[in-house]
Amino acid sequence: MEHLGKIQGTVENQKNIGKIYKNSKFGIYGTVDNLSTLNIDTSKEMEVALRDEIQLGKATLLCSLDNQNVEEYEIEIEKIDRENNYNNKSMKIKVTDPKLLEKTGGIIQGMSGSPIIQNNKFIGAVTHVLLTEPQEGYAVFGDIMLKQAKETN
């Protein structure tokens, strides 16, 4: 069964909420002037894991597909390149969650940036899909993203 699809954002209120200073292979960085306009649940804040804390095996991917609700989906961390500081392919990941595989077939366009959680810490974000194996892809380390954010300010 072949699944094709994408996640697409929309601009609803046409209000400026901040400034973007950098758009790179490691993510989009800037400042948010009015956090309350984003309707973010700050009770779900978590620590960023150092790459040495990341383990092969189970992790969770967070994304919103059919509605406004963010859902958790199981993935596997298949490979970790702990020395990677030069690109956004720090970890090889595989979608294992039956619900996500049924809905999308794996990683789809627009899923880049979806957070990956392991042991209640943010370990990174989705960056790429393998076109020949859409259930597999790559993710960037959270500590690289944090370093990039600090260099932006």
Buried (B, 14 or more C-beta within 10 A) or exposed (E): EEEEEEBEEEEEEEEEBEEEEEEEEBBEBBEEEEEEEEEEEEEEEEEBBBBEBBEEEEBBBBBEBEEEEEBEBBBBBEEBBEEBEEBBBBBBBBBBBEEBBEBBBBBBEBBBBBBBBBEEBBBBBBBBBBEEEBBBBBBBBBBBBBEBBEEBE
